[in-house]
Amino acid sequence: MRIIDLNGKWEACGTAPNGEKVNICGNVPGSALNDIVNSEISEEKDIFYRDNAEKFQKYELYNWVYTKKFIIDESLKNAELVFEKLDTYCDIYLNDKHIAYCDNAYIPHSFDVEDALVIGENTIEVYFYSSIMKIDGKKERYAGFSAPRLYCRRPQYSFGWDWAMRFVSCGISGDVCIRERNDGIKIESVYVYTKSIDGECAEIGIEVNFKDFEKGSLINLRIEDPLREIIRTRSIWCSEEMLREILYIRNPKLWFPIGYGEHPLYKLYIECNGTENCTEFGIRTVRLLQLPDEKEGEYYNKCRHLL
């Protein structure tokens, strides 16, 4: 499968609400905010120093266009344009042909572009629209810190949190490429979870969603431990939309939150129709205990006196 990597240098042009334009060098993966900070138009390089964050907040009202030119020497069969993450509201054009509109930074996007590509020089443009302007005027809702964020499918903390400054930016924040798409079954999503743990073994649940699954394929599963040793393998023929499997890991290394222990991560590899997907996961279960306070007990009385 041939892949054309489109990461790296892009041209970025920002337009302020008053029509004023700025032209800077963009980096992908990245964001308009990072590109501004690293450009000549920014005198401040430490956005977390004193009140520097407030000086950059004017750029959240800008619209941006990211442009890149690339060369194709020969035609690509079943070519698709893949963005791992687009933040957030944007139109995509390839050689002046509109490819798609996107509005969700939480999911990857892929588009058939075989008819839009040409032999020789190609130009891809991504028009980003200010998230603030897109959600302006929406019905008011109750929320902590910032209510408008509830209408926007992008990192919520970037609107300002108790532990984070406000940086509502945009950009191509994941890898981007053009690749030849294989015919047949393809992995759409993978979910790995810890179903149960006892003293010696962990039961790991695996759910894989496929598309174009009708012809079926042999699916190879492989789990590597934190030391990258192969500890489990399995092969299954699948011709359905979802595959559910259980794999057992003996003497698992448990994942702990920061401050409570180590955070070992396992890797699940899924080979399917000539492609491979890798998902990292930790082994841990969580139980919520809601124990009633004894009436007239210490905490019962403390809470009652606060009313």
C-alpha positions in Angstrom: 0.0 0.0 0.0 1.5 3.3 -1.1 1.4 6.2 1.2 2.1 9.9 0.6 3.0 11.6 3.8 1.5 15.2 4.0 2.9 16.0 7.5 5.5 18.8 7.8 5.5 22.3 6.5 2.3 24.0 5.3 1.5 27.6 4.4 -1.0 29.2 6.9 -3.0 32.3 6.4 -5.1 33.8 9.1 -7.9 36.4 8.7 -9.1 38.6 11.6 -12.7 39.7 11.9 -11.7 43.1 10.5 -10.2 41.4 7.4 -6.6 41.9 8.3 -4.5 38.9 7.2 -1.3 37.3 8.6 0.8 34.8 6.7 3.0 32.3 8.7 4.6 28.9 8.3 2.4 26.1 9.5 3.5 22.8 11.0 1.4 19.6 10.8 0.6 18.0 13.1 0.1 21.2 15.1 -2.2 24.1 15.7 -2.6 27.7 14.6 -1.7 28.8 18.1 1.6 26.9 18.1 2.4 28.2 14.6 1.7 31.8 15.8 3.9 31.4 18.8 6.8 30.0 16.7 6.4 32.7 14.0 8.0 36.2 13.6 4.7 38.0 14.4 4.9 36.7 18.1 7.1 38.6 20.4 6.2 36.3 23.3 7.4 32.8 23.1 6.3 31.6 26.6 2.5 31.6 26.5 2.3 30.5 30.1 4.3 33.5 31.5 2.3 36.0 33.5 -0.6 37.3 31.4 0.8 36.2 28.0 -2.1 33.8 27.5 -4.5 36.7 27.3 -2.4 38.3 24.5 -3.1 35.3 22.3 -6.8 35.0 22.8 -7.6 37.5 20.0 -6.5 34.7 17.5 -9.4 32.5 18.6 -11.7 34.7 16.4 -9.5 34.2 13.3 -10.3 32.0 10.3 -7.3 30.1 8.9 -6.4 28.5 5.6 -3.7 25.8 5.6 -2.3 25.0 2.1 0.2 22.4 0.9 1.5 21.5 -2.6 2.7 18.0 -3.4 3.7 15.9 -6.4 2.3 12.6 -7.6 4.3 10.7 -10.2 1.8 8.0 -11.0 -1.9 7.3 -10.4 -3.0 5.8 -7.1 -5.7 3.1 -7.0 -8.6 3.7 -4.6 -6.8 6.8 -3.2 -8.1 8.2 0.1 -7.2 11.3 2.0 -6.8 10.6 5.7 -6.8 13.1 8.6 -6.2 11.6 12.1 -7.5 14.8 13.7 -9.0 18.0 12.4 -9.7 20.8 14.9 -12.5 21.5 14.3 -14.8 23.3 11.8 -13.4 23.1 8.3 -13.9 22.6 4.6 -11.3 20.5 2.6 -10.4 21.2 -1.0 -8.2 19.2 -3.3 -7.2 20.9 -6.6 -10.2 23.3 -6.1 -12.6 20.4 -5.7 -14.6 20.4 -2.5 -13.9 17.1 -0.6 -15.8 17.4 2.7 -16.9 19.6 5.6 -15.8 18.4 9.1 -17.0 19.5 12.6 -15.6 16.9 15.0 -12.1 16.9 16.4 -12.6 13.6 18.3 -12.6 11.2 15.3 -10.4 10.5 12.3 -11.7 11.4 8.8 -11.0 9.6 5.5 -12.3 10.6 2.0 -12.2 9.1 -1.5 -10.0 11.4 -3.6 -9.1 9.2 -6.6 -11.0 11.5 -9.0 -9.6 14.7 -7.5 -5.9 13.8 -7.8 -3.8 14.6 -10.9 -0.4 13.4 -12.1 2.1 16.1 -11.2 1.5 19.0 -8.8 -1.5 18.9 -6.5 -2.8 21.5 -4.0 -4.7 20.7 -0.8 -6.4 23.4 1.2 -8.1 23.2 4.6 -10.3 26.2 5.5 -10.7 26.4 9.3 -13.5 28.5 10.8 -13.3 30.1 14.3 -14.9 27.7 16.8 -16.0 30.7 18.9 -17.8 32.3 15.9 -19.4 28.9 15.0 -21.0 28.5 18.4 -21.8 32.1 19.0 -25.5 32.8 19.6 -26.4 29.2 20.6 -29.0 28.7 23.3 -27.6 29.2 26.8 -26.9 26.1 28.9 -25.7 25.6 32.4 -22.0 24.4 32.7 -18.9 25.0 34.7 -16.2 27.4 33.4 -17.7 27.9 29.9 -21.1 26.9 28.6 -20.6 27.5 24.8 -18.0 24.7 24.8 -20.8 22.2 25.2 -21.8 22.8 21.5 -18.3 22.1 20.2 -16.8 18.7 19.6 -13.2 19.6 20.5 -11.1 19.5 23.7 -13.2 21.1 26.4 -10.4 22.2 28.6 -9.1 24.6 25.9 -12.0 26.9 26.7 -10.5 27.5 30.1 -10.5 25.3 33.2 -9.4 25.5 36.8 -6.1 24.0 35.8 -5.8 25.3 32.2 -5.6 28.7 30.5 -8.0 29.5 27.6 -6.5 28.6 24.2 -9.3 28.0 21.7 -7.3 27.3 18.6 -7.7 25.3 15.4 -5.5 23.3 12.9 -4.5 19.9 11.6 -3.6 18.4 14.9 -3.1 14.8 13.8 -1.2 13.0 11.0 -2.4 13.5 7.4 -1.6 11.4 4.3 -3.0 10.1 1.0 -2.9 6.3 0.7 -4.1 3.5 -1.5 -7.1 1.9 0.1 -7.2 -1.9 0.1 -10.4 -3.5 -1.2 -12.3 -5.6 1.3 -12.7 -5.5 5.1 -11.2 -2.6 7.1 -11.0 -1.8 10.8 -13.2 1.1 11.8 -12.7 1.2 15.6 -11.2 -0.8 18.4 -12.2 -1.0 22.0 -10.1 -2.8 24.6 -11.2 -3.1 28.3 -10.5 -5.0 31.5 -13.4 -7.3 32.1 -12.2 -8.9 35.3 -9.0 -9.5 37.4 -8.2 -12.1 40.0 -5.0 -12.9 41.8 -3.3 -14.5 38.8 -5.2 -13.6 35.6 -6.8 -10.7 33.8 -9.7 -11.1 31.4 -9.3 -8.6 28.5 -12.3 -7.8 26.3 -11.8 -6.8 22.7 -14.4 -5.3 20.4 -13.5 -4.5 16.8 -15.8 -2.7 14.3 -15.3 -3.3 10.6 -16.6 -1.7 7.4 -16.7 -3.4 3.9 -16.8 -6.7 5.8 -19.0 -8.8 3.5 -16.2 -10.8 1.9 -14.5 -11.4 5.2 -10.9 -11.9 6.1 -8.5 -13.6 8.6 -8.0 -11.4 11.6 -4.8 -11.8 13.6 -4.7 -10.6 17.2 -1.4 -10.1 19.1 -0.8 -8.8 22.5 2.6 -7.5 23.7 3.5 -6.9 27.3 5.1 -3.6 28.6 8.5 -5.1 27.8 7.3 -5.7 24.2 7.3 -9.5 24.5 4.5 -11.3 22.6 2.3 -13.0 25.3 -1.0 -13.8 23.4 -2.0 -14.5 19.8 -5.2 -15.6 18.1 -6.5 -15.8 14.5 -10.2 -15.6 13.6 -12.1 -15.5 10.4 -14.5 -12.6 10.4 -17.2 -11.6 7.9 -19.4 -9.6 10.2 -19.5 -5.9 11.3 -18.2 -6.6 14.8 -15.8 -9.0 16.3 -15.9 -9.7 20.1 -13.1 -11.7 21.7 -11.8 -12.4 25.2 -8.0 -13.0 25.8 -6.5 -13.9 29.1 -3.2 -12.5 30.5 -1.5 -14.3 33.3 0.2 -12.4 36.1 -0.8 -9.0 34.7 1.1 -5.8 35.5 -1.6 -3.5 36.8 -1.9 0.2 35.8 -2.0 2.7 38.6 -2.8 6.5 38.6 0.1 8.9 39.1 1.3 8.9 42.7 0.0 5.4 43.4 2.3 3.2 41.3 3.6 2.4 37.9 1.6 2.8 34.6 2.6 -0.2 32.5 0.9 -0.3 29.1 0.2 -3.4 26.9 -0.2 -3.2 23.1 -2.9 -5.0 21.1 -2.0 -5.4 17.4 -4.7 -6.4 14.9 -3.7 -7.5 11.4 -6.5 -7.2 8.8 -6.4 -7.4 5.0 -2.8 -6.2 4.7 -3.0 -3.4 7.4 -2.2 -3.3 11.1 -3.8 -1.4 13.9 -2.1 -0.9 17.3 -4.0 0.0 20.5 -2.3 0.6 23.9 -4.1 -0.3 27.1 -3.6 -0.6 30.8 -5.1 -3.3 33.0 -7.2 -2.0 35.8 -10.8 -2.2 37.1 -12.6 0.4 39.1 -15.5 0.0 41.6 -17.6 2.8 43.0 -18.6 2.1 46.6 -21.5 4.1 47.9 -21.7 3.2 51.5 -24.5 4.9 53.7 -23.3 6.8 56.7 -24.6 5.6 60.0 -27.4 7.7 61.3 -26.3 10.0 64.1 -22.7 9.0 63.2 -19.8 11.5 62.9 -20.1 12.3 59.1 -23.9 12.1 59.2 -24.0 14.9 61.8 -21.3 17.0 60.1 -23.2 17.0 56.8 -26.5 17.8 58.6 -25.1 20.8 60.4 -23.9 22.3 57.0 -27.5 22.5 55.7 
